[in-house]
C-alpha cells in the first residue's frame, strides 16, 4: 500500500496536459479520482480511461468551486487530496485587458483560496489533508511575455507557502508544483518567449506527474521537475541584478526573433 491507496483525490484542469497526467498517475497509485475540467468531453474521456468520476465545470469561481467540492464529496465520501491544477497563461504586460488580469487572478490564485476555504474545516477536524498547487517555475522566477501569468503565479506560490506555514503542524500537507516547460497546449501558445525559454528543456506531463507523486509521498513542499530551477531561484535571491541582466538579455533575444519573424 502506498500513500495514495484509497485516497479521494480531486484534480482540476484534468482534461489535458499536467492535470490529465496527475489524474492518471493518482489512479494508477490507487487513488479514487474526480476529474474536473471546463472541457466536459475531455474530463469524461480522462475519467473513463482511469476509472474515475468526471465532474466538469468551473474550478475558479465561488459557485463553481463550491459545486465541485460538493460533487467530489458526494462521489468520494471525503476529499483527501485536492490538486489545484487549472491555470491560464495569456500574454501581455501592463497593457493587457483588465479582464485578462481578472481571469488570471481568479484561475491562478483565488481558485486555490476558494477551494482551501471549503476544505480546511473538515481537514482540520480530521487532522489531515493534502493540497497541491500547480504553480509553475514562473512563480519562483518570471515568465517573459506574460506579466499577468508571472504575477499571479508568484501569488499562488505565496499562498501555498502561507498555507503550509500556518497549518502543517495540524496535519495539513501543502505542495507547490513548479515545472518549467511542459509539452502541453499552454506551451504551444507561448510564442517566441516559449521557444527561447521553455521548449529546449521541455518535458512530458507524465514526468511532471511522477515528480509530483514522489514529492507528495515524501511530504516535500517544493516540487521541481526541472531541478535546475533551484539554482536559478538561488541566483535570483542572492544576485538579483545579475539575474535581471540575464533575463533582460533573454528578452532581447525574444525581441529579435519577433522582429525577424
Secondary structure, DSSP 8 states (H G I E B T S, - for coil): --TTTT-EEEETTTTSHHHHHHHHHHHHTT-EEEE--SSHHHHHHHHHHHT-EE--S-SSSHHHHHHHHHHHHHHHSS--EEEE-------BSTTS-HHHHHHHHIIIIIHHHHHHHHHHHHHHHHT-EEEEEE--GGGTS--TTBHHHHHHHHHHHHHHHHHHHHHGGGTEEEEEE--S-BSSHHHHTSHHHHHHHTGGG-B-HHHHHHHHHHHHHTT-SEE-SSTTHHHHHHHHHH-HHHHHHHHHHHHHHHHHHHHH-
